[in-house]
Amino acid sequence: MKLLLMASAAAAISVPVISADLGGPPGAAPDGASLTDVMGSPWPVAATLVALATLGMLLPPELLLTGAVVLGHGFGIAAMQVPVAGPLLISDVLLLVYLLRVVAERGTSAERNGSVNLWLALFLGWSFLATLYAGLTVTPLLRIAAYSAVFILLSRRWVDRRLVYHGVLCYALANLVGGVLLGQPRLLGVDIGDPSQTGALLLAALCPLLTSELRFSGRWFVGAVLFCGIFLTQTRGVWFATVVVLVVWAQKKLSAVRIAAVLAGLGLAGLQIVGLVTQWLGLNSFSEVLRTQSVVNGIRSGLENPVFGSGWGHVSSMDHFQVAGWNPIRHVMPYNLFVNVFASVGLPALLALALFLGALLRRLACRRDAPLLFTVAVLAMSLTEMTLYAGSTLTLIFFVYAGMGLGPAVPTDRGIVRMRNPTTGPRLTALRADKPGRTEAGVRRKASATM
């Protein structure tokens, strides 16, 4: 496993620059320019890499993950969106430093989550094969592979979730307040530039407040502010995901089957009222037409080559997609994760992805925490969005949250919380170390004895 992670990190360094049309970050420098080209000298690049490596060795690993999320779009600073070396942005360098540091450490291991990791590996493997068969670049998939490596490592070691949650919350509030101060009629955030991605960020910040994993004075007021921000995105997919999250959060008993039923039921209801909501709130009606037609064309494209598809980031039938009243002809991907995967990399990859998400949901459903809620949000958004692509804030946060959700015992300043095996039931065993005469070491021993 360590060799696999190191190999994926090394491969990411050696590949060519990501094309924006193939899912690269929106702020990537044009014409393959790097920080060396912008600065006119390699020394600033070397100094940046040394500084990042030094910080990576000194800072807690959780801060590296938070930094990768925050710096993914440069936080409004254009220079941070220029590749440092090859295709690597500063956020990518932080992820690689995190991977190398954690692989080198001997942390506490949890259960291997074999079925989840197996289906994820098969999905990525077939996607690589199909994309190479189509003669396209695999650079975007390498970045997703790095996200997946972070997911696997997080699922095998304990992480201070609160540090990550606080970082995501602060970043979400900064984008919300900044967007409002800039007078954006539709909330895009300070630097994200996409209302769907901004809405996903706000949902990621909201989930730990709903589950009370983040407790502080005024947290319900902050939650209300986040709800307002979600409304200001004017994105129906984000609104739908928020409704699904609230319904799942309100359930007394949860299972993967129940969550799937809630998602299917609300999805069918949403199809019936989306036109009414669009007309009532004066939203963009063309968006609905565009999404519907893109899904239809995606299915047609997938049926043309159901085994290998057209390659990741490319759907053949969408090359000359045009709708009446929309003059520009542009490359449009299907606005549905599952149709997109089917059209891009074929039915085997779609099946592996579905089995991965099912196994993940089954394990997370027993824990009822923020990773479960955000995974449900991603699944809901996947019905009307492509939620898995390189350089996506949503994609990175999903893998980070889901990995933490599968992780082992979480030490806190109040003791240890140990999650039981999902097959034994959803109950949690909590032991507190804040009572007089009880030490953390004693709590650890008692926790081990109760497993």
C-alpha positions as CSV (number, residue, x, y, z in Angstrom):
1,M,0.0,0.0,0.0
2,K,2.8,2.4,0.8
3,L,4.5,1.7,-2.5
4,L,1.2,2.3,-4.3
5,L,0.7,5.7,-2.6
6,M,4.3,6.8,-3.3
7,A,4.0,5.7,-6.9
8,S,0.8,7.7,-7.4
9,A,2.5,10.7,-5.9
10,A,5.5,10.4,-8.1
11,A,3.4,9.9,-11.2
12,A,1.4,13.1,-10.5
13,I,4.7,15.0,-10.6
14,S,5.7,13.6,-14.0
15,V,2.5,14.2,-16.0
16,P,1.8,17.2,-18.3
17,V,-0.2,20.2,-17.3
18,I,-3.9,19.7,-16.8
19,S,-6.2,21.1,-19.5
20,A,-9.1,23.2,-18.2
21,D,-11.5,21.4,-20.6
22,L,-10.5,18.1,-19.0
23,G,-11.4,19.1,-15.5
24,G,-8.4,21.1,-14.4
25,P,-8.7,23.9,-11.9
26,P,-10.4,27.0,-13.2
27,G,-7.5,29.3,-12.4
28,A,-4.8,27.3,-14.1
29,A,-2.3,29.4,-16.0
30,P,-2.9,29.6,-19.8
31,D,-0.7,28.0,-22.4
32,G,0.9,25.7,-19.8
33,A,2.6,28.5,-17.9
34,S,4.1,27.7,-14.5
35,L,5.2,29.8,-11.6
36,T,8.7,29.7,-13.1
37,D,7.4,31.4,-16.2
38,V,5.5,34.0,-14.2
39,M,8.3,34.8,-11.8
40,G,11.0,34.6,-14.5
41,S,13.3,32.6,-12.3
42,P,13.3,29.1,-10.7
43,W,14.5,30.4,-7.3
44,P,11.0,31.5,-6.1
45,V,9.7,28.0,-7.1
46,A,12.5,26.3,-5.1
47,A,11.9,28.6,-2.1
48,T,8.1,27.9,-2.3
49,L,8.6,24.1,-2.4
50,V,11.1,24.2,0.5
51,A,8.8,26.4,2.6
52,L,5.8,24.1,1.9
53,A,7.9,21.0,2.8
54,T,9.1,22.6,6.0
55,L,5.6,23.7,7.0
56,G,4.4,20.2,6.2
57,M,6.9,18.7,8.6
58,L,6.0,21.1,11.4
59,L,2.2,21.6,11.1
60,P,-0.3,19.0,12.3
61,P,-1.4,16.8,9.3
62,E,-5.0,18.1,9.7
63,L,-3.8,21.6,8.8
64,L,-2.2,20.3,5.6
65,L,-5.6,18.9,4.6
66,T,-7.4,22.2,5.5
67,G,-4.7,24.1,3.6
68,A,-5.2,22.0,0.5
69,V,-8.9,22.7,0.6
70,V,-8.5,26.5,1.2
71,L,-5.7,27.0,-1.3
72,G,-7.4,24.9,-4.0
73,H,-8.7,28.1,-5.6
74,G,-6.0,30.4,-4.3
75,F,-8.3,32.3,-2.0
76,G,-8.5,35.1,-4.5
77,I,-4.8,35.3,-5.1
78,A,-4.1,34.5,-8.8
79,A,-0.5,33.5,-8.2
80,M,-1.6,30.6,-6.1
81,Q,-3.6,29.2,-9.0
82,V,-0.5,29.0,-11.2
83,P,1.2,25.5,-11.2
84,V,4.3,25.5,-9.1
85,A,6.0,22.6,-10.9
86,G,4.5,20.6,-13.8
87,P,0.7,20.4,-13.1
88,L,1.1,20.8,-9.3
89,L,-0.6,23.7,-7.6
90,I,0.2,24.7,-4.1
91,S,-2.8,22.8,-2.9
92,D,-1.5,19.7,-4.7
93,V,1.9,20.1,-3.1
94,L,0.3,20.2,0.4
95,L,-1.6,17.0,-0.4
96,L,1.5,15.2,-1.6
97,V,3.4,16.4,1.6
98,Y,0.6,15.1,3.6
99,L,0.6,11.7,1.8
100,L,4.4,11.3,2.1
101,R,4.4,12.3,5.8
102,V,1.6,10.0,6.8
103,V,3.0,7.1,4.8
104,A,6.3,7.5,6.6
105,E,4.7,7.6,10.0
106,R,3.5,4.6,12.0
107,G,0.1,5.7,13.0
108,T,-2.7,3.8,14.6
109,S,-4.4,1.5,12.1
110,A,-8.1,0.7,12.0
111,E,-9.9,-2.0,10.1
112,R,-8.9,-2.0,6.5
113,N,-12.3,-1.2,5.0
114,G,-11.4,-3.7,2.3
115,S,-14.6,-3.7,0.2
116,V,-14.7,0.1,0.1
117,N,-11.1,0.4,-1.0
118,L,-11.4,-2.5,-3.4
119,W,-14.3,-1.0,-5.4
120,L,-12.6,2.4,-5.4
121,A,-9.4,0.9,-6.8
122,L,-11.3,-1.0,-9.5
123,F,-13.2,2.2,-10.4
124,L,-10.0,4.2,-10.8
125,G,-8.2,1.3,-12.5
126,W,-10.8,0.9,-15.2
127,S,-11.1,4.6,-15.6
128,F,-7.4,4.8,-16.3
129,L,-7.6,1.9,-18.8
130,A,-10.6,3.3,-20.6
131,T,-9.0,6.8,-20.9
132,L,-5.7,5.4,-22.2
133,Y,-7.7,3.3,-24.7
134,A,-9.4,6.4,-25.9
135,G,-6.0,8.1,-26.4
136,L,-6.7,10.9,-23.9
137,T,-4.6,12.3,-21.0
138,V,-5.0,10.7,-17.6
139,T,-3.7,13.8,-15.7
140,P,-7.1,14.6,-14.2
141,L,-7.5,11.0,-13.0
142,L,-4.1,11.2,-11.3
143,R,-5.3,14.1,-9.2
144,I,-8.4,12.2,-8.3
145,A,-6.1,9.2,-7.5
146,A,-4.3,11.5,-5.0
147,Y,-7.6,12.4,-3.4
148,S,-8.4,8.7,-3.2
149,A,-5.0,8.0,-1.6
150,V,-5.8,10.7,1.1
151,F,-9.2,8.9,1.6
152,I,-7.5,5.5,2.2
153,L,-5.0,7.0,4.6
154,L,-7.6,8.8,6.6
155,S,-9.7,5.7,6.9
156,R,-6.8,3.9,8.6
157,R,-5.7,6.4,11.2
158,W,-7.4,8.7,13.7
159,V,-7.6,12.4,12.8
160,D,-8.6,15.4,14.9
161,R,-11.8,16.1,12.9
162,R,-12.5,19.3,14.8
163,L,-9.4,21.0,13.3
164,V,-10.6,20.1,9.8
165,Y,-14.2,21.1,10.5
166,H,-13.1,24.5,11.9
167,G,-10.9,25.2,8.9
168,V,-13.7,24.3,6.5
169,L,-16.2,26.5,8.5
170,C,-13.9,29.5,8.5
171,Y,-13.2,29.2,4.8
172,A,-17.0,28.8,4.1
173,L,-17.8,31.9,6.2
174,A,-15.1,33.9,4.5
175,N,-16.5,33.1,1.0
176,L,-20.0,33.8,2.2
177,V,-19.3,37.1,3.8
178,G,-16.9,38.1,1.0
179,G,-19.5,37.3,-1.7
180,V,-22.2,39.3,0.1
181,L,-19.8,42.3,0.5
182,L,-19.0,42.1,-3.1
183,G,-22.7,42.5,-3.9
184,Q,-22.9,39.2,-5.8
185,P,-26.6,38.7,-6.9
186,R,-25.8,35.0,-7.0
187,L,-23.4,33.8,-4.3
188,L,-20.1,32.7,-6.0
189,G,-17.8,33.2,-3.0
190,V,-14.5,35.1,-2.9
191,D,-12.6,33.0,-5.4
192,I,-14.5,29.8,-6.1
193,G,-16.6,31.3,-8.9
194,D,-19.1,28.4,-9.0
195,P,-22.4,28.6,-7.0
196,S,-22.6,24.8,-6.9
197,Q,-19.1,24.4,-5.5
198,T,-19.8,27.3,-3.1
199,G,-23.0,25.7,-1.9
200,A,-21.2,22.4,-1.4
201,L,-18.6,24.2,0.7
202,L,-21.4,25.7,2.9
203,L,-23.0,22.3,3.3
204,A,-19.7,20.8,4.4
205,A,-19.4,23.5,7.0
206,L,-23.0,23.0,8.1
207,C,-22.9,19.2,8.6
208,P,-20.7,19.1,11.8
209,L,-22.9,21.8,13.3
210,L,-26.0,19.6,12.7
211,T,-24.4,16.6,14.3
212,S,-23.0,18.7,17.2
213,E,-19.4,17.6,16.4
214,L,-18.6,21.3,16.5
215,R,-19.8,22.9,19.7
216,F,-19.3,26.6,20.4
217,S,-21.3,29.5,21.6
218,G,-23.6,30.8,18.9
219,R,-23.2,27.8,16.6
220,W,-26.9,27.8,15.8
221,F,-26.7,31.4,14.6
222,V,-23.7,30.4,12.4
223,G,-25.8,27.6,11.1
224,A,-28.6,30.0,10.2
225,V,-26.1,32.2,8.4
226,L,-24.9,29.1,6.4
227,F,-28.5,28.3,5.5
228,C,-28.9,31.9,4.2
229,G,-25.8,31.5,2.1
230,I,-27.1,28.2,0.7
231,F,-30.2,30.0,-0.4
232,L,-28.2,32.8,-2.0
233,T,-26.4,30.4,-4.3
234,Q,-29.7,30.1,-6.2
235,T,-28.7,26.5,-7.1
236,R,-31.5,24.0,-7.1
237,G,-29.1,21.1,-6.8
238,V,-27.7,22.5,-3.6
239,W,-31.1,23.3,-2.3
240,F,-32.2,19.7,-3.0
241,A,-29.1,18.3,-1.3
242,T,-29.8,20.5,1.8
243,V,-33.4,19.1,2.0
244,V,-32.1,15.6,1.7
245,V,-29.5,16.2,4.4
246,L,-32.1,17.6,6.8
247,V,-34.5,14.7,6.2
248,V,-31.7,12.1,6.8
249,W,-30.5,14.0,9.9
250,A,-34.0,13.9,11.4
251,Q,-34.3,10.1,11.0
252,K,-34.2,8.1,14.3
253,K,-32.9,5.0,12.6
254,L,-30.7,4.9,9.6
255,S,-29.4,2.3,7.1
256,A,-28.0,2.4,3.6
257,V,-31.4,1.1,2.3
258,R,-33.4,3.8,4.2
259,I,-31.1,6.6,2.9
260,A,-31.4,5.3,-0.7
261,A,-35.2,5.3,-0.3
262,V,-35.2,8.8,1.1
263,L,-32.9,10.0,-1.8
264,A,-35.1,8.2,-4.4
265,G,-38.4,9.5,-3.0
266,L,-37.2,13.1,-2.6
267,G,-35.6,12.9,-6.1
268,L,-38.9,11.9,-7.7
269,A,-40.7,14.6,-5.7
270,G,-38.1,17.2,-6.8
271,L,-38.7,16.3,-10.5
272,Q,-42.4,17.1,-10.0
273,I,-41.9,20.6,-8.4
274,V,-38.6,21.8,-10.1
275,G,-40.6,23.7,-12.8
276,L,-42.8,25.3,-10.2
277,V,-39.8,26.4,-8.0
278,T,-38.0,27.7,-11.1
279,Q,-41.0,29.8,-12.1
280,W,-41.9,31.0,-8.6
281,L,-38.4,32.2,-7.8
282,G,-37.6,33.4,-11.3
283,L,-34.6,31.1,-11.8
284,N,-32.9,30.2,-15.0
285,S,-35.3,28.0,-16.9
286,F,-32.7,27.1,-19.6
287,S,-30.6,25.4,-17.0
288,E,-33.3,22.7,-16.6
289,V,-33.4,22.2,-20.4
290,L,-29.6,22.0,-20.6
291,R,-29.3,19.4,-17.9
292,T,-32.1,17.2,-19.3
293,Q,-30.7,17.2,-22.8
294,S,-27.1,16.7,-21.6
295,V,-28.2,13.5,-19.7
296,V,-30.1,12.2,-22.7
297,N,-27.1,12.7,-25.0
298,G,-24.8,11.2,-22.3
299,I,-26.9,8.0,-22.3
300,R,-26.8,7.9,-26.1
301,S,-23.0,8.3,-26.0
302,G,-22.6,5.6,-23.4
303,L,-24.6,3.1,-25.4
304,E,-22.3,3.7,-28.4
305,N,-19.4,2.3,-26.4
306,P,-20.8,0.8,-23.2
307,V,-17.5,-1.0,-22.2
308,F,-14.8,1.7,-22.5
309,G,-16.8,4.9,-23.1
310,S,-15.2,7.9,-24.7
311,G,-12.5,8.5,-22.1
312,W,-12.5,10.5,-18.8
313,G,-13.6,14.1,-19.4
314,H,-14.9,13.4,-22.9
315,V,-18.3,12.4,-24.2
316,S,-18.4,12.0,-28.0
317,S,-22.0,13.0,-28.6
318,M,-21.5,16.3,-26.7
319,D,-18.9,17.7,-29.1
320,H,-21.5,19.6,-31.1
321,F,-24.2,20.1,-28.6
322,Q,-26.5,23.0,-29.3
323,V,-30.0,23.9,-28.0
324,A,-32.3,26.3,-29.7
325,G,-31.8,29.8,-28.3
326,W,-28.3,29.0,-27.2
327,N,-25.9,30.3,-29.8
328,P,-22.4,29.2,-28.7
329,I,-21.5,25.6,-29.5
330,R,-19.5,24.2,-26.6
331,H,-18.4,21.0,-25.0
332,V,-21.0,20.1,-22.4
333,M,-20.7,17.1,-20.1
334,P,-23.8,15.3,-18.8
335,Y,-25.1,17.0,-15.6
336,N,-25.3,13.7,-13.7
337,L,-22.4,11.8,-12.1
338,F,-23.6,8.3,-13.0
339,V,-24.5,9.1,-16.6
340,N,-21.2,11.0,-17.0
341,V,-19.2,8.1,-15.7
342,F,-21.1,5.7,-18.0
343,A,-20.5,7.8,-21.0
344,S,-16.9,8.6,-20.2
345,V,-15.4,5.3,-18.9
346,G,-18.1,2.7,-19.5
347,L,-20.4,0.4,-17.6
348,P,-17.7,-1.5,-15.6
349,A,-16.5,1.8,-14.0
350,L,-20.1,2.8,-13.3
351,L,-20.7,-0.5,-11.6
352,A,-17.5,-0.2,-9.5
353,L,-18.5,3.4,-8.5
354,A,-22.0,2.3,-7.5
355,L,-20.6,-0.5,-5.3
356,F,-18.0,1.8,-3.8
357,L,-20.6,4.4,-2.8
358,G,-23.0,1.6,-1.5
359,A,-20.3,0.1,0.7
360,L,-19.2,3.5,1.9
361,L,-22.8,4.5,2.7
362,R,-23.4,1.2,4.6
363,R,-20.5,1.9,6.9
364,L,-21.1,5.6,7.4
365,A,-24.8,5.0,8.1
366,C,-24.0,3.3,11.4
367,R,-22.2,6.4,12.7
368,R,-24.6,9.3,12.0
369,D,-22.0,12.0,11.9
370,A,-20.9,14.8,9.5
371,P,-19.2,12.5,7.0
372,L,-22.4,10.6,6.5
373,L,-24.5,13.8,6.0
374,F,-22.0,15.3,3.5
375,T,-21.8,12.0,1.6
376,V,-25.6,12.1,1.4
377,A,-25.3,15.7,0.1
378,V,-22.8,14.7,-2.6
379,L,-25.1,11.8,-3.7
380,A,-28.0,14.2,-3.9
381,M,-26.1,16.8,-5.9
382,S,-24.8,14.0,-8.2
383,L,-28.3,13.6,-9.7
384,T,-28.0,17.0,-11.3
385,E,-24.2,17.7,-11.3
386,M,-20.9,16.1,-12.2
387,T,-19.5,15.9,-8.7
388,L,-16.3,14.0,-9.3
389,Y,-13.5,15.8,-11.2
390,A,-10.0,17.1,-10.7
391,G,-9.6,20.5,-9.0
392,S,-13.1,20.4,-7.5
393,T,-13.5,21.7,-3.9
394,L,-16.5,19.4,-3.5
395,T,-14.5,16.3,-4.6
396,L,-11.6,16.9,-2.3
397,I,-13.8,17.6,0.7
398,F,-15.9,14.5,0.0
399,F,-12.8,12.2,0.1
400,V,-11.5,13.9,3.2
401,Y,-14.8,13.7,5.1
402,A,-15.6,10.2,4.0
403,G,-12.1,9.0,4.9
404,M,-12.4,10.6,8.4
405,G,-15.8,8.9,8.7
406,L,-14.3,5.5,8.2
407,G,-11.4,6.2,10.6
408,P,-10.7,4.6,14.0
409,A,-11.1,5.9,17.5
410,V,-11.0,9.7,17.7
411,P,-9.1,11.1,20.8
412,T,-10.4,14.3,22.2
413,D,-9.7,16.4,25.2
414,R,-12.5,14.7,27.0
415,G,-11.5,11.2,26.4
416,I,-11.9,8.6,23.6
417,V,-14.8,7.8,21.4
418,R,-14.6,4.4,19.7
419,M,-16.8,3.4,16.8
420,R,-18.0,-0.2,16.8
421,N,-17.8,-2.3,13.7
422,P,-20.7,-1.4,11.4
423,T,-21.9,-5.0,11.4
424,T,-22.6,-5.0,15.1
425,G,-24.9,-2.0,15.2
426,P,-24.9,1.8,15.4
427,R,-24.2,2.2,19.1
428,L,-21.1,4.1,20.2
429,T,-19.0,3.4,23.2
430,A,-17.8,6.7,24.9
431,L,-15.4,6.9,27.8
432,R,-14.6,10.2,29.4
433,A,-11.3,11.2,31.0
434,D,-12.5,14.3,32.6
435,K,-13.5,12.6,35.9
436,P,-11.1,13.0,38.9
437,G,-8.4,10.3,39.1
438,R,-9.1,9.0,35.6
439,T,-6.1,9.4,33.2
440,E,-6.2,9.2,29.5
441,A,-4.0,6.1,29.6
442,G,-6.5,4.4,31.9
443,V,-9.3,5.4,29.5
444,R,-7.5,3.8,26.6
445,R,-7.0,0.6,28.6
446,K,-10.7,0.5,29.5
447,A,-11.7,1.3,26.0
448,S,-9.6,-1.7,24.7
449,A,-11.2,-4.0,27.3
450,T,-14.7,-3.1,26.2
451,M,-14.2,-3.8,22.5
